[in-house]
Amino acid sequence: MSTATRSGDRPDESRATRDERTAVVTALRLGWSMADAYHHAQTAELSERADRPATAPAKLSNLTEMPGRHRLGMYLDGVDVALTEIAPATPAGRPTPSTAAARRATGAAREPLLLALDELNVEVLRWTMATNHRVGVAYRLGRSLADTVRRGEAAELARRFGGRHVQISRWLDELASVLPPYSAAVVRRSLAAWATAVGRATVGDPGEAGLAELARELRNQGDLWQDVLTGGLHPRDLLDEENWAVVARNLVIRDRRLVAQAARGIFWPVLAPLLVVLVAVVGVSAAAAAGSPATRAAVALVGLGAGCTAIWRSVSTPAMSVAAEVNRPLLESELVAQMSARIARPLAAARAAGRAGRQRPPSDGGSKYVARVSRVDLP
C-alpha cells in the first residue's frame, strides 16, 4: 500500500516541480518588464500629442519606433500576462495585483505614473514573496538584472557593478535548481567576468576594454542573459565542434591525472599486499606441483594470470563506478566554462573594439587612401 501511495504521489510531485519552474521563469520576466516599464516612464515622451505621427510612415512601425504611451502599455501588458500565469500557483481567494492604477496615471505628468508604478512594484513583490519564496526571488532577480544592463553612460557602470552582482550571484545560486539547465551557472560566470572587466576598466587597465566600449555592449549581453534564464536560448546550442573538442581534451587530461593519483593512492595499501600474497601462493603451488620445470612454470603462469584477473575485476568495478560519479561534475564544469565563453560574445566584442581604438593611428583629417606629403616633396 505504501508503495502504491508513493508511486501515485510522483506525478503530483513532478507536476508541482514543473509548475514552480514555470512560475519562477515567469516571475523573472515579470521583474524585467516592471523595471523596463519604470525606466520607460522616467525617460520617454508620454503625452497624447506624441502618439500619432503627422503623416503616415513609409513602412509599418517597429518596436523602437512605437510611441511612448504604446510602448509603456506593452510593458504593462507583459506584466498582466505574467501575473495571470503565476496566479494559478497562489492560494484560492487571494487577489492578483492589477495594473489599472498605473494605466490611469499615464499622462503628461510623470510623478503620478512613477508613484503608481512603484506602488504596483511593491504590491507585486509582496504577492510573489507570499506565493512562493523562490518566485519572489526570481522577481527581484529579473528586476535587478534589467537595471544592471540598462543603457546609460559609461560612468554608471562602476556603480552598477559595485556589489550588486554579488547579490545577483546569490540569487542565481538559490534558483539554480528551478531555472533552465546550466542557465544559472553560465550567467553567474559571465556576470563575474563583466564585474572583473568593469573593475579593471575603472582603474584604467590598458589591457582591458574602456568603460565606453563596455557600456555599448552591456545591453546586448543582458539580452543574452535574459534569453538563457527564461529558456529561450539553451547555452549548449552555442557550442561548436571546437568547443566540444576542448571539453573532450580537458576531460581526458583530468581523467589521466585522476587515474594516476588513484593508482598511487591504492597501490601500496591495497594492490601491493594482494600481489605479495598472490606471488607467495603461486610460488608454493608451483613448488608443490609434480612434473618437469616447464610444467611448474606453466602452473605458475596460469596462477599469476588468474590471480591478476581476479584482482583487476575486484578493483575495476568499483573504480569505474567512482569514475563515472567523478566525471559527471567534471563534465558539467567543462561545459559551463565553454558555454560561458560562448555567451560572453558582447564582452569579447567590447574588448576587440577597445583594442582597435588603441591601435588606430590619430587622424589628421586626411584620407587614408592618399599618401601624406613628406618634407622631401615640398619646394
N, C-alpha and C positions, 0 to 999 in steps of 0.2 A: 504494500500500500504506500509506504514511504517512497519507494522508487517511482511509482506512478505519479505521485504528487510532485516529486522533483522534476520529472520529465515534463509534466504538464506546466510547471512554472517557467521552464526555459523559454518558450515562445513569448510569454509576457515580459520576462526579463530582457530578452533581446529587443522586443518592441519598445520597451521603456528606454533602453540604451539608445536605439535609433532616434526616438523622439527627443531625447536630451541632446544628442548631437545635432539634430536639425535645429532645435531651439537655440543652441549655442552659436551656430553659424549664422542664424538669422539675427540673433542679438548683436553679433559683431557687425553685420551690415547695418543694423538699426543705429548703433552708435556712430558709425561712419556717416550715415545720412544726416543724423542730428548735428554732428559737427560741421558738415558741409552746409546745411541749412543756416546755421547760426553765422558762419563766416560769410555766406552769401548775403544774408540780411545786413551784415555790417558794411559791405563794400559795394553792392550792386545798386543800380538805379531802379527803384520800385514804384515810382509814380505811374499813374494810369496813362499819362501822355506819352510815356516811353514804350508802351506796349505795341502800338501799331505803327509800322513804317509809313512814311508819306506816300511811297509808291510801292507797287508790287515788286518783290525781289526777283532777280533773274533766275534763281533756282530755289527749290524748297529749302527752308531754313534748317541749318544744322543745330546740334546741341549747343555749340559755343555761340551761335547767333540767336538763340532763344531769348526773348525779352526777359528782363529780370524777374518780374512778377510770375511769369510762367515757369521759369526755372525754379524759383522758390516753391511754387506749387508742386513741381515734380519731386523735389526733395521731401516735401510733406506727404505726397502720395506714397513715396517709398517708406516713410515712417508708418503710415497707416497699414500698408501691406505687411510690413514686418510685425506690427502689433497684432494683426489678425492671425498671422501664422503662429505666433507664440501663445496666443490666448488659449488654445486647447490644453496647454500644459499647466494652466493655472487652475486653482480650485474653483468649482462652480459657484457663481454668485458674485465673484469679485469683479468690479467694474474695470474696463480696459481704458487706459489713458486715451484722450482724444486730442486731435489737432485743431478742433473747431475754433478755440480761442485764438490760436496763432493765425489762422486764416482770417478771422475777423479783424485782427490787428494789423493786417498787411495794408500798407498805405505809404504815403509820402513821409510820414513821421517814423523814424527808426526806433525811437526809445520804447514806445508801447509794444512793437513787434519783438524787440530783443527781450523785453521783460516777459512777454508771453512765451517765447521760445525757451528761455531759461526756466520758467515755471514748468513747462512741458518736460524739459530735461530732468528736473528734479522728480517730477511725478513718474516718469518712465524709469528712472534709476531706482526709486523706491519699489515700483511694481516688479521690476525684473529681479531685484535682490530678494524680494519676498517670494517670488515664484520659485526660483532656484538660484542658489548662491553662484554657481558657475555661469548661469545665464546672465546674472548681474555683472560678473567679472568680464564676460565677453562683451557686454555693452560698453563697459569702461575701457576695455582694450581697443575696440573699434574707434571710439571717440578719441582716445589718446594717440593712436596711430595716425588718424586723419589730421589731427592738429600738428603732429610731428612732421609730416611730409607736405604740409601746406606750402604753396608757392609764396615766396617772400624774399626779403632782402638777405644778402649774404651774412650780414651782421647778426641775424636772428638765429643762425644755425647753432652757434655756441650755446645760446640759451635753451634751445630745443633739446639739445643732447647733453645738457648739464645735469644729468641724473635721471631724467625721465625714462631713458632707455633701460635703466636698471629695473625700474618698476614694471615696465612693459615686458622685460625678460622674465620676471617672476610670474606675471600673469600667463605668459606663454607656457611656462613650466607647469602651472596649475591646470591649464586647459589642454595639455598635450594629448591626453587620452581621449578627448571628445572632439578634437579638431581633426581635419583630414590627415591621412598618414603623411608623416615626415614634415608637415607644414610648420608646426611649432618649432622644431629643431632647426629647420632651414632658415626661417625668418629670424629666429633668435641669433643664429650665427651671422647672418647678413647684417642684422641691426648692430651687432658688436663691431663688425668691420666698418660700418658707417660711423659709429661713435669714435673709433680709433682714427679714421680719416679726418673727421671734423676736429678732433683734438690736435692732431698733427698740423692741420692747416691753420688752426687758430694761433699756434705758436710760430708759424712761418716756416715750417719744414720745407726745404726746397725739393725734397723727393716726393712730396705729396701734392695732389691737386689743390688749387686755390679754392677759397670759400665761394667765389662766384661760380666756378665750374661745378662744384658740389651742389650749390643751390639750384642750378639749372636742371640737374639730373635727379634731384631728390623726389620730385613728384612722380617721375617715371618709375622710380624704384618703389614708391608707395603703391602705384597701380599693380605692380607685380606682387607685392606683399598681399594686397587685398585679394587678388585672384587666387593665390596659393592658399590663403587662410579660409576662404569661402568655398573652396573646392572647384573653382572654375578652371584652375590650371594645376595639374599634377606635376610637381617638380621633377619627377623621374622622366617625364616626357621630354624634358630639355636635354637629357643626356644623349651624347652621340657615341660613335664607336670608340673614339679616343678616350672619352671618359670611362667607358666600361673597361677598356684595356688598362687604364690606370688603376681602376678598382681591383681588377684581377691581379695585376702585378704587385700591388701593395698587400693584397691578401696572401699571395704566395710568399712574399718576404716575411710577413708576420708569422705565417704558419711555420716557416722554416726555423725562425727564431724560437717559437713555442716548442717545436719538436726537439730542438737542441737543448733547450732548458729543461724540458720534461725528461729527456734521456739522461741528462746529468743528474737530475733530481732523484730518479728511481734506480739508477744503475747500482750504486753502492748499497743502499738499504734493501733493495728488492732483488734485482737481477743477479748481482754478484753472489749472494748466498745460494740462490737457486742453481746457478751454473756450477758452483763448487760442489753442491750435493749431487747434481747430475753427473759431473765428471767422476766423482767418487763411486756412485752406483754403477756407472758404465764400466769403470775400471775393475771393480770387484766382479761384475758379471763376465767381463771378457777374460779375467784371470781364471775364473772358475769354469769357463766353457771348455769342453773337451774338443780335441782336434788340433789341426795344424795352426801355425801362427796366422796364416791367411784367414782361416775360419774365425779366429779370435778377433782379428782386425775387422772383419765383416760384421761380427756381433757388436763390436764397439761402435762402428759407424751407424749401424741401424739404431742402436740405443741412443746415440747422440742426436740423430735426426728426429726420432720420435719424441725425445725429451725437449728438444728445441721447439718442435711444433706445438707441443702441449703448453710450453711456457709462452710462446707467441700468442696462442689462442686465449690464454687466461689473461694476458696483459692487453692485447689489442682490442678486444671487445669493449671493456670499459674505457680504454683510451679513446676509441673512436666516438663513443657517446659523449665523452667530455669534450672532445674536439668540436663536435657538432654544436654543443651548447656554447662553447667559447667563440666559434666562428660567427655565430648569429649576430652578437653585438658588434663584432669587428666589421662584419659586412655592413651593418647599419651605419656605423660611424664613417666608413669609407664612402658610402652612398651620400650621406648628409654632407660630407666635405665637398664632394663633386657637385652635388645639386646646389649647394650654397655658392660655389664658384660660378655656376652657370646662371643663377638667378641674380648675381651681382653685376650683370651687364651694364646697368646705368653707372655704377661706381667705376667700372673699368673705362667707360666712355668719358667720364669726368676726368679721370687720370690721364687718358690719352689726349683730351683737349688741353689739360694743363701742360703736358709735355710739349705739345705742338705750339702752344703760346710762348713757352720759354725758348723754344728753338727757332722761332720765326725772327728773322732779322728786322731791325727797325726800319720802317718805311719812310722815305723822303718825299713821298708824293708822286714819284715817277712810276712808269710801267716796269713790271718785272721782265717784259719781253724785249725791252730796249736797253742796250748797253749804256752804262753811265759814261759821261765824258771824263776822261782822265786828264791829268795835268800835261801830259805829253801832247795831247790833241789841241791844247789851247795855243793861240798865236802868240 
